[in-house]
Amino acid sequence: MSSPVANTIIHNRFISFLIWQTIQSTFIFILTRTLLLSPFTTFRFLPSFLTLLSLISFLLSSFIFSLSLHNLSSPSFRRPASLPDLALGLLRIIFTSTPPSDATFIPRARVSFGIFLLVSATSVSGFVGVVALVGTCSSQSFAPLITLFGFRGFVAGFVYGLYCLFNRRYLLVFPILQRPPFFSYKMGIPSAFKQALSISVVSFLFSGTAVWLLPDQHLRQAAGRFFVEQVICYIGILAVIFSSELVLHLHKVLHTKRFAFALVKGSVAMETNACEPLLITLEESCPRSLLQYLAYLDLSMVCGSNIDPWRRTAFFEETGETYKQVVTICLRPLEQLGSKIAEGLASSADNVNKLSHQLSSPNDLRLSSEILEAFGDFQLYAWCAQAVASLEVHSHKEDRFGVAQLSGSHATVLSTLISCLLAVETFMGKKINLQSPSYMLGPAGIKWVTNSTARREIATAMNKKRGSPAHLKSYALADVLKTSIYSIVLEFHDEMLSSAKLGLLEDWLSNGQLVYGSRELLVKKLQFFLNFQAS
């Protein structure tokens, strides 16, 4: 990365996260020991070397979980390698010393290794954390303490690790509204406690069941003593899981807050090229990385708000190169999404045609996993659509040199947004009305699916996945695309209406190759937006 600011932003945020999670874990330890576990402690408020050792052990457990979380966390879902692929790839590397032919094996293997580390770290964190909290409260000797409380903490941590894994709690979800970090952190504490309370009950019951697999010589004790130790154990499990929930929340708050990729206002470098840090980060950062997400977030806020109007004005510089570069950067992810959907729908249509010649039910259709994974970058697509639409809207008044009109970006932006919207709506199973022809055309104008057969079966397969993340995100993305297109149509409504009366509405669309659909279909869809009939 050329920008030194971009090099250090993730590192600085990680260091800040470690500092604040240490303070947070210390506070939870002191609060748990003094308020919840003090009735079970002989010397309640007297600090000792054993208390200090327990605190260090508890902080170590939180640190282990924090490292594994940071290693796996990403704003975009990354598919791990399956166990057979992982085994075959490792055997090939060990015995033949040649890398696997699949270029995606190493990244997917890293994800699998990160998942293993996360589950292992939560298990170890549960073991160390529970023992550190309840070690001085139990009358058990060291061996029974490790066997009972340590084992139950290990099982509770393992259950919590599986919960984080299957619910993808390690993914960084950016908030819709950017608030100050302290306010965002404070607002998430009650929900984190409720989540920890429910998970701790399940973990406590599951770990209690697992204890019965151990030899029973440590389980024979008086009823009162047994009840007290169960209460102590649950408090320890609750504190450890609540601490982990707050670590997850703190990690999200600190890593998803906005960073302004801007030079100092009034400096000489700002006068020459105020957009350089942002554009360099967008072009050179790794695809779907946290740094790229932060750059797109900054770009979306600059284009869509008046927080830094001087930065948006810099996009409309005289040569027009910066404006065209920003538009290209915003449209690139949308074009990739439209292409993936088009390829996946074409593959699904082929499956429908094959099923029609067999005795199998058409409901056995399965949508392409690549399409489902593509919607995992919903937030990135939303930022791109909102940013490029806002830039087009502001160009009507802020573009002093007319670079938006001269570069032909109006047609390119509208064509890409409408084409992507058609692809998403087809994936949703929505019927697209077009009088002639009554076929959905691919990028080359080739008929690949009819309204009466394949599209209906694709809609059936999509309806079977209602409630899935891809299903919900497809509807949300369609709303974002419609809102973006409507904002452009409203700003240029008079000009478009005049063109429509002259039969020149198609001049607002690009003559190049379309990501999805046909030119006739795009003109019809644009007419719906112009008449405020698109829904």
QUISUL-V92296 format. One record per pair of residues at least 6 apart in sequence whose ideal C-beta (glycine too) atoms are under 7 Angstrom apart, sorted by the first residue. I is the first residue (numbers start at 0). J is the second residue. Records with the same first field share a line. If there is no record, write none. Layout:
# QUISUL-V92296
I->J  J
This chain:
# QUISUL-V92296
0->6  283  284
1->279  283
2->276  279  280
4->276
5->280  290
8->258  290
9->289  290
12->253  254
13->69
15->253
16->249  250  253
17->65
19->249
20->61  65  246  249
21->58
23->245  249
24->57  58  61  242
25->54  58
27->238  241  242
28->54  57
31->132  234  238
33->44
35->234
36->132  133  136  231  234
37->43
39->136  227  231
40->135  136
49->135
53->131  134  135
56->127  131
57->128  131  132
59->127
60->124  127  128  131
61->124  242  246
63->120  123  124
64->120  121  124  243  246
65->246
67->116  117  120
68->117  169  246  247  250
70->113  116
71->113  114  117  169
72->169  171  250
73->170  171  289
74->170  171  173  289  292
75->287  375  376
76->167  170  372  375
77->106  110
78->107  372
79->107  110  111  114
80->104  107  108  111
84->104
85->108  111
88->99  104  108
91->97  99
92->98
114->164
117->160  163  164  169
118->157  160  161  164
121->156  157  159  160  163  243
122->153  156  157  160
123->156
124->156  239  243
125->152  153  155  156  159  239
126->149  152  153  156
128->152  239
129->148  149  151  152  235  236  239
130->144  145  148  149  152
132->235  238
133->148  231  232  235
134->144
136->231
137->144  148  228  231
139->147
143->217
146->213  217
147->210  217
148->232  235
150->210  213
151->206  207  210  232
152->235  236  239
154->205  206  209
155->202  203  206  236
158->201  202  205
159->198  202  240  243
162->198
163->169
168->247
171->251  254  255  289
172->251
173->255  292  296  378
174->183  255
177->256  257
180->252  253  256
183->252
184->248  249  252
187->248
191->241  244  245  248
192->241
194->244
195->237  240  241  244
196->237
198->240
199->233  236  237  240
202->236  240
203->233  236
254->289
257->296  297  300
258->293  297
259->297
260->276  277  280  294  297
261->273  276  307  310
262->268  269  273  276
263->269
264->309
273->310  313
274->313  314  321
277->294  297  298
278->324
280->290  294
281->291  294  298  328
284->290  291  294
285->291
287->376
292->379
295->379  382  383
296->382
298->386
299->382  385  386
300->306
301->307  310  311
302->311  386  389  390
303->385  386  389
311->393
312->397
314->321  322  325  390
315->322  394  397  398  399  400  402
317->400
319->402  405  406
322->402  403  406  408
323->406  408
325->390
326->387  408  411  412
329->383  386  387
330->387  411  412  415
332->376  379  380  383
333->380  383  384  415  419
334->415  514
336->373  380  419
337->418  419  422  514  515
338->514
339->369  370  373
340->370  422  423  426  515
341->422  441  442  515
343->366  367  369  370
344->425  426  448  457
345->441  447
346->367
347->364  366  367  457
348->447  448  453
350->364
351->361  364  452  453  456
354->361  363  364
361->456
362->459
364->456  457  460
365->460
366->460  461
370->426
371->469
374->469  472  473
377->472  475  476
380->476
381->476  479
384->416  479  480  483
385->479  483
387->412
388->483  486  487
391->403  409  412  487
392->486  487  490
394->403
395->490  491
403->409
409->507
410->507  508  509
411->509
413->487  507  508  525
414->508  509  513  521
415->514
416->480  483  484
417->484  521  524  525
418->513  514  515  516  521
419->480  514  515
420->477  480  481  484
421->431  515  516  520  524
422->514  515
423->473  476  477  480
424->431  477
425->431  439  454
426->461  473
427->461  473  474  477
428->457  458  461  462
430->450
431->439
433->520  523
437->450
438->446  449
439->448  454
440->446  516  517
441->447
442->512  513  514  515
444->517
448->454
461->470
464->470
481->533
484->528
485->528
488->495  528  529
495->504  507  529
496->529
498->504  506  507
499->526  529
504->522  525  526
505->518  522
507->525
508->518  521  522  525
513->521
524->533
527->533
